[in-house]
Amino acid sequence: MFKVIVPKAPFKELEKIDTVNQKLIFEKIKDLEMGNFSNDKALKGKHKGKFRKRAGNYRIVYLKENDILVITLIRIAHRKEVY
């Protein structure tokens, strides 16, 4: 089981999203917490080392620190504006 850290910036982005999508995003965050990384993609370029999880039209960008089992959420935003 992983520990998921949600800093202030992604939390504020999450508050702006409608409740239906918020529930879907929370389910995906719980998947991260349980260690379910299926279909997650590693990002390239300036975001190398980060991963993204798809939640409908939204993307959860996170950083996984393998040694200490910590996942830090970097950004939660619509797929048009996340990168």
FENMO-V222441 format. One record per residue. N is the residue number from 1. RES is the residue in three letters. PHI is phi in whole degrees, -180 to 180 (none if undefined). PSI is psi in radians with two decimals (999 if undefined). Layout:
[[N/RES/PHI/PSI] [N/RES/PHI/PSI]]
//
This chain:
[[1/MET/none/2.41] [2/PHE/-102/2.73] [3/LYS/-100/2.21] [4/VAL/-104/2.18] [5/ILE/-105/2.23] [6/VAL/-115/1.76] [7/PRO/-66/3.01] [8/LYS/-61/-0.74] [9/ALA/-63/-0.89] [10/PRO/-65/-0.55] [11/PHE/-65/-0.71] [12/LYS/-66/-0.67] [13/GLU/-63/-0.68] [14/LEU/-66/-0.63] [15/GLU/-64/-0.48] [16/LYS/-81/-0.21] [17/ILE/-87/2.55] [18/ASP/-63/2.77] [19/THR/-64/-0.59] [20/VAL/-63/-0.82] [21/ASN/-71/-0.56] [22/GLN/-60/-0.76] [23/LYS/-62/-0.74] [24/LEU/-63/-0.72] [25/ILE/-66/-0.73] [26/PHE/-62/-0.66] [27/GLU/-62/-0.73] [28/LYS/-68/-0.61] [29/ILE/-66/-0.66] [30/LYS/-65/-0.64] [31/ASP/-60/-0.75] [32/LEU/-61/-0.77] [33/GLU/-61/-0.62] [34/MET/-83/-0.11] [35/GLY/89/0.30] [36/ASN/-88/1.74] [37/PHE/-108/0.33] [38/SER/-65/2.47] [39/ASN/66/0.13] [40/ASP/-79/2.54] [41/LYS/-119/2.48] [42/ALA/-78/2.40] [43/LEU/-86/2.76] [44/LYS/-118/3.08] [45/GLY/70/-2.34] [46/LYS/-70/-0.24] [47/HIS/-101/0.31] [48/LYS/-58/2.38] [49/GLY/99/-0.21] [50/LYS/-104/2.84] [51/PHE/-128/2.84] [52/ARG/-130/2.50] [53/LYS/-119/2.34] [54/ARG/-85/2.33] [55/ALA/-136/1.44] [56/GLY/66/-2.20] [57/ASN/-88/0.11] [58/TYR/-110/2.75] [59/ARG/-127/2.43] [60/ILE/-108/1.99] [61/VAL/-98/2.24] [62/TYR/-142/2.85] [63/LEU/-119/2.18] [64/LYS/-105/2.14] [65/GLU/-105/1.74] [66/ASN/-59/-0.74] [67/ASP/-64/-0.65] [68/ILE/-112/0.16] [69/LEU/55/0.89] [70/VAL/-121/2.35] [71/ILE/-118/2.16] [72/THR/-107/2.12] [73/LEU/-75/2.28] [74/ILE/-97/-0.79] [75/ARG/-155/2.52] [76/ILE/-130/1.99] [77/ALA/-156/2.92] [78/HIS/-63/2.60] [79/ARG/-61/-0.42] [80/LYS/-71/-0.49] [81/GLU/-122/0.11] [82/VAL/-74/-0.58] [83/TYR/-96/999]]
//
